[in-house]
Amino acid sequence: RLSQNIDQSRKSTVYGTKFTESRNYYKVQKSKKLLGLGIGAGFIGGTGYGFAASLATYSIYHRYLYLMSLLHTHGYRSGWDGDYYSSYYERNNCLDGCGSNSHCEWGICECNYGYQKRWGRCTKDRNPEPTPANEAPFQSCLKTEDCSTVDINLVCSGHQNTKYCKCRKDMEWNSELLECQFFLISIAQI
């Protein structure tokens, strides 16, 4: 039954690129397309989505990285960090590991079974409140553990005396949902 619903949704949304007003995926929608050619940079996935949406997010992420790799290979994009992707993404490892109640998937920390991601943390509480640190996540740090208490995908980055928390590669801070989320750049920005 779930696979039938997914298949029907896939076809009715033209494989996740067009949505009708009645579906009301977002309150404010500039375009009926959320992904694809002609759409700008944006967040995908995040808090509050179920298992199927998480699978869809990773499917999009895998295709996105494949496209970025192809663009780099054919000389259309510089800045591809092949060492990072071969060390972390391809080996299912996370830079500096993952915090409590989480594990690594494709270089990104995800919550363990039985936990839900809320405000960047893995919790069993259905309605936790954000911490004051969620309002200012880019604090100075000595190690990633200083950052992962705010969000499981914040890492300590920088040089010796100027280290600060930042989101993992291919993620940005969503200031509305107060957590790191996948952020895909537009093809037009390449």
Secondary structure, 3 states (H helix, E strand, C coil): CHHHHHHHHHHHCCCCCCCCHHHCCCCCCCCCCCCCCCCCCEEECCCCCCHHHHHHHHHHHHHHHHHHHHHHHCCCCCCCCHHHHHHHHCCCCCCCCCCCCEEEECCEEEECCCCEEECCEEECCCCCCCCHHHHCCCCECCCHHHHHCCCCCEEEECCHHHCEEEECCCEEEECCCCEEEEEECCHHHC
